[in-house]
Amino acid sequence: MSAKNRGDRIQLLSKVVAKHFTPVPAAEDRSILEHLIYACCLEDASYEDADEAFHRLRESYFDWNEIRVTTVTELRETLHNLRTSDAAAVRIKKNLQSLFETRYSFDIDDMAKMNLGKAVQELEKLGGISKFVLGYVAQHALGGHSIPVSKSIMQILLATEVVTEAEASKDQTPGLERTIPKAKGIAFASCLHQLAVMALNAPDDKLTKTILKEAGVVLAEAPAKSSTGKKKIAKKAAEKKETPDASTKAAQRSSTKKSAKADKPSTKKKSATSTKGTSKGAGASKKITKRKPK
């Protein structure tokens, strides 16, 4: 794919998501760790669901260490409103465990003073870090230009042909940060995330299809029913209606038999009457013959 062609597709996608969605700003008073945990909740989830899950997480446990030693099953129940509560629970627990093992502390605000590259390298070593969580923390907590890409976002990039199948399999999004300027990065990422979650939760929704089509996605159309098939069905129905069924045939046979039985006695009676009349006629003829003069 040429750089120009990829850039045009990204620009179109940026224009479409900005038209249909409003960017959701991140909370400014969060620590770097809080941004990280929130991103674990937000991945492949709506902002509303992530807000609710993050709030419940903070209210249900005393501190981050208690969350670290809590089982994945218990964390999943706390995050039950998330579509991917299992994955979110695993990400949170693994990241906290990795921080505890490497730093013996959950305070990572010193990363803000590090060189961005060094801070990102340290975050990449965490056990539960994902491309989306890493990009979100770099963008919102470290001031970097890194657009978060989740699995659902990658599906949008694939559908719009911003990335190829080979690039998606390697979690690569070449040209994305280069085409979208840093000043528009946060707004673009937020709107793109909302489209990805919409497509994930309601892929057959009319609005979802409209937005995807505007963004350059070629949607598969349902095959139309052929008129020939309809004619065949109508013909079979007509034939079935005209052809008497088994019960009708049986009724007709029964009626014919009864009619035949009813006709037989009248035929015999008529024959007997005819015979009797003939006999009387023969007798009369005989009597007349006897009365002839000698």
C-alpha positions in Angstrom: 0.0 0.0 0.0 1.4 3.4 -1.0 2.0 6.0 1.7 -0.4 8.4 -0.1 -3.2 5.9 -0.4 -2.9 5.0 3.3 -2.8 8.6 4.3 -5.9 9.4 2.3 -7.8 6.6 4.0 -6.7 7.8 7.5 -7.7 11.3 6.7 -11.2 10.1 5.5 -11.6 8.0 8.7 -10.6 11.0 10.8 -13.1 13.3 9.1 -15.9 10.7 9.5 -15.4 10.0 13.2 -15.1 13.7 14.0 -18.5 14.2 12.2 -20.3 11.6 14.2 -18.7 11.6 17.6 -17.6 14.0 20.4 -14.2 13.5 22.0 -14.4 12.4 25.7 -11.6 14.2 27.7 -9.6 12.2 30.2 -9.7 13.1 33.9 -6.8 15.6 34.6 -6.3 14.7 38.2 -5.4 11.1 37.8 -2.0 9.7 38.5 -0.1 7.7 36.0 -1.1 4.5 37.6 -4.7 5.5 37.7 -4.5 6.3 33.9 -3.1 2.8 33.5 -5.8 1.0 35.5 -8.5 3.1 33.8 -7.1 2.1 30.4 -7.4 -1.5 31.4 -11.1 -1.0 32.0 -11.6 1.1 28.8 -10.1 -1.3 26.3 -13.0 -2.5 24.0 -15.5 -0.9 26.3 -17.5 2.3 26.3 -16.5 5.4 28.3 -19.6 5.1 30.5 -18.9 1.4 31.3 -15.2 2.1 32.0 -16.1 5.0 34.3 -18.5 2.9 36.3 -16.1 0.0 36.6 -13.1 2.2 37.6 -15.3 3.9 40.3 -16.5 0.6 41.7 -12.9 -0.7 41.7 -11.8 2.2 43.8 -14.8 2.0 46.2 -14.6 -1.8 46.7 -11.0 -2.1 47.8 -8.8 -0.4 50.4 -5.8 0.2 48.1 -3.9 -1.0 45.1 -2.2 -3.8 47.0 -5.5 -5.3 48.1 -6.5 -5.3 44.4 -3.2 -7.0 43.5 -3.8 -9.9 45.9 -7.5 -10.3 45.0 -8.4 -13.2 42.7 -9.2 -12.7 39.0 -12.7 -14.1 39.7 -13.4 -11.5 42.4 -12.1 -8.7 40.2 -14.2 -9.9 37.4 -17.3 -9.7 39.6 -16.4 -6.1 40.5 -16.0 -5.3 36.8 -19.1 -7.2 35.8 -20.6 -4.3 33.7 -17.6 -4.5 31.3 -18.1 -6.5 28.1 -14.6 -8.0 28.5 -14.5 -8.2 32.3 -12.3 -11.3 32.3 -9.6 -9.7 30.2 -9.8 -6.4 32.2 -9.4 -8.2 35.5 -6.3 -10.1 34.2 -4.7 -6.9 32.8 -5.2 -5.1 36.1 -3.9 -7.9 38.3 -0.9 -8.6 36.1 0.1 -5.0 35.9 -0.1 -4.4 39.6 1.8 -7.6 40.3 4.6 -6.6 37.9 4.9 -3.2 39.5 5.1 -4.7 42.9 7.8 -7.1 41.9 10.0 -4.5 40.1 9.4 -1.4 42.2 7.9 -2.6 45.5 5.6 0.3 45.1 2.6 1.5 43.1 3.8 5.1 42.7 5.0 5.5 39.1 4.6 9.3 38.7 8.3 9.7 38.4 7.9 8.4 34.8 6.5 11.8 33.8 10.1 13.2 34.4 11.7 10.5 32.3 12.5 10.6 28.6 9.3 9.3 26.9 11.2 6.4 25.2 12.6 5.2 28.5 9.2 5.5 30.3 7.5 3.5 27.5 10.2 0.8 27.7 9.6 0.4 31.4 5.9 0.2 30.9 6.3 -2.4 28.1 7.9 -4.8 30.7 4.7 -5.0 32.8 3.0 -8.3 32.6 -0.5 -7.0 31.7 0.4 -4.2 29.4 -1.4 -4.2 26.0 -0.9 -2.0 23.0 -4.1 0.0 23.8 -3.1 0.5 27.5 0.4 1.5 26.6 -0.8 4.0 24.0 -3.4 5.5 26.3 -0.9 6.0 29.2 1.7 7.5 26.8 -0.9 9.8 25.3 -2.8 11.0 28.4 -0.2 10.6 31.2 3.2 11.1 29.6 2.4 13.7 26.9 3.4 11.5 24.0 1.8 11.2 20.6 0.7 7.5 20.6 -2.8 6.6 19.4 -4.2 3.7 21.5 -5.2 0.7 19.3 -7.3 -2.1 20.7 -8.6 -5.2 19.0 -11.9 -3.5 18.1 -10.0 -0.5 16.7 -7.8 -2.7 14.7 -10.9 -4.2 13.1 -12.0 -0.7 12.0 -8.5 -0.1 10.6 -8.7 -3.4 8.7 -12.2 -2.7 7.4 -11.2 0.7 6.1 -8.0 -0.8 4.6 -5.8 1.5 6.7 -3.8 -1.5 7.6 -3.3 -4.9 5.9 -4.0 -8.3 7.3 -0.2 -8.9 7.7 0.2 -5.6 9.6 -2.8 -6.3 11.8 -1.4 -9.7 12.8 1.8 -8.0 14.1 -0.2 -5.1 15.8 1.4 -2.6 13.4 -0.3 0.6 12.4 2.2 2.3 10.1 1.5 6.0 9.2 -1.2 6.5 11.9 0.7 8.9 14.1 2.4 10.5 11.1 -0.9 11.3 9.3 -2.8 12.5 12.4 -1.0 15.5 14.0 -0.3 15.5 17.7 -2.7 18.4 18.3 -5.6 16.2 17.0 -4.4 12.9 18.4 -6.4 12.8 21.6 -9.7 13.8 19.9 -9.1 11.4 17.0 -8.3 8.5 19.3 -11.4 9.1 21.4 -13.8 9.3 18.4 -12.2 6.3 16.8 -12.6 4.3 20.0 -16.3 5.2 20.2 -16.8 4.0 16.6 -14.9 0.7 17.4 -17.1 0.0 20.5 -20.2 0.8 18.5 -19.2 -1.6 15.8 -18.4 -4.2 18.4 -21.6 -4.0 20.3 -24.1 -3.3 17.4 -22.5 -4.4 14.1 -25.9 -4.6 12.4 -27.2 -1.3 13.6 -28.3 1.1 10.8 -26.2 4.0 12.1 -23.1 1.8 12.5 -23.4 0.7 8.9 -23.9 4.2 7.7 -20.8 5.5 9.5 -18.6 2.6 8.3 -19.8 3.1 4.7 -18.9 6.8 4.9 -15.5 5.8 6.2 -14.9 3.6 3.1 -16.0 0.2 4.3 -17.6 -2.0 1.6 -20.5 -3.7 3.4 -21.7 -7.1 2.2 -25.2 -7.0 0.9 -27.8 -9.8 1.5 -28.5 -11.9 -1.6 -31.8 -10.9 -3.3 -34.4 -13.6 -3.9 -34.8 -14.5 -7.6 -38.1 -14.1 -9.3 -37.7 -17.5 -10.8 -37.7 -19.0 -7.4 -40.8 -17.2 -6.4 -42.6 -18.5 -9.6 -41.6 -22.1 -8.8 -43.0 -21.8 -5.2 -46.3 -20.3 -6.5 -46.6 -23.0 -9.2 -46.1 -25.8 -6.6 -48.7 -24.2 -4.3 -51.2 -24.0 -7.2 -50.6 -27.7 -8.1 -51.0 -28.7 -4.5 -54.3 -26.8 -4.3 -55.6 -28.4 -7.5 -54.6 -31.9 -6.7 -57.0 -33.6 -4.2 -55.4 -35.0 -1.2 -55.7 -38.6 0.1 -58.6 -37.9 2.3 -60.6 -36.3 -0.5 -59.9 -39.2 -2.8 -61.0 -41.7 -0.1 -64.3 -39.7 0.4 -64.9 -39.7 -3.3 -64.4 -43.5 -3.5 -66.7 -44.0 -0.5 -69.4 -41.9 -2.1 -69.1 -43.8 -5.4 -69.5 -47.1 -3.6 -72.6 -45.9 -1.7 -74.2 -44.6 -4.9 -73.6 -48.0 -6.6 -75.2 -49.9 -3.7 -78.2 -47.6 -3.7 -78.7 -48.1 -7.4 -78.7 -52.0 -7.4 -82.0 -52.7 -5.7 -83.9 -50.3 -7.9 -82.5 -52.1 -11.0 -83.6 -55.5 -9.7 -87.1 -54.2 -8.9 -87.4 -52.7 -12.3 -86.3 -55.9 -13.9 -88.7 -57.9 -11.8 -91.6 -55.6 -12.8 -90.6 -55.8 -16.4 -90.5 -59.6 -16.3 -93.9 -59.8 -14.5 -95.4 -57.6 -17.2 -94.1 -59.7 -19.9 -95.5 -62.9 -18.3 -98.9 -61.3 -18.1 -98.7 -60.3 -21.7 -97.8 -63.8 -22.7 -100.8 -65.2 -20.7 -103.2 -62.8 -22.4 -102.0 -63.8 -25.8 -102.6 -67.5 -24.9 -106.2 -66.9 -23.8 -107.1 -65.1 -26.9 -105.8 -68.0 -29.0 -108.0 -70.5 -27.2 -111.3 -68.6 -28.0 -111.0 -69.0 -31.8 -114.1 -70.6 -33.5 -113.8 -74.1 -34.7 
